[in-house]
Amino acid sequence: MKKLIFICRGNKLRSPIAEAIFNKDPVKGWKAFSYGTEVEKEGWQNMKLSQFGGDLQIALEEMGKLDMDISNKKCNQILPEYVEKANKVIVMAETKFVPDWLEKKNYERWEIHNPENISEFYDQDLISLLSEKVNELKKSLEKT
């Protein structure tokens, strides 16, 4: 089984959404995982997404409407050994949140802004944007 890793800053929104979209209908022989670069620093390690209040709940509801319940997904810190074992790595974390060790690795960068609030989430239509990017990625992986 080939491993695909999505990485954002907190593993609370962008990377779990991308993981869920990919794994709902994965490319044969692939499985996606998601992690964050600042999870331990923020004290979020192993916290379920459903434990976060506020705007995140709306995003969870939107994913639920698409038959992708990510509310029990736990935030996890990215570690070097996870990247070493991955076949493909996608980083969405802003450059200032990418650790030096990760900068030295081979990864694909997606410039997807982390919404500060729910209005930004809707303004950039984050789920649709990630769906589009993930579907493009799937097409490229199917060719390999």
C-alpha positions, 0 to 999 in steps of 0.5 A: 500500500502506497502512502500519501501524506497531507500536511498543514499547520494544525491538522485541524482543517485543510489536511484532514479534509484532503485526507477524507476526500482522497480516502472516500474514493482512493486511487487503487493501492494508495491510502492518505494520512494527514498531520500538522507541523504545529500540533504538539506546540499548540497542545492538540496532539490526539485531540478529536476535531469534534473537541474544537468549538467555534467555526470548526464545527461548521466545517465538520458539518459541511463535511458530514453533508458530503458523507465524510465525517471527520469529527473523530479524526485526531490531530497528529504531529508530523514526524520525520519517520512518517515522511520517510515512509511516504510515497508522496507528501503534500504540504499546505502549511505556510512556509514559516510553519514548515520545520527545517527537516521537512524543508529538506525533503521532497514534497509538493506544495499546495498554496491553500490559505488557512482560513482564520474564520468561517467567513474565509472558509466559505469565501475561498470555498475550502472544501471545493478547492481541496476537492479540485486539487485532490481530484487532480492529484488522483488523476496524476497518481492513476497514471503512475 
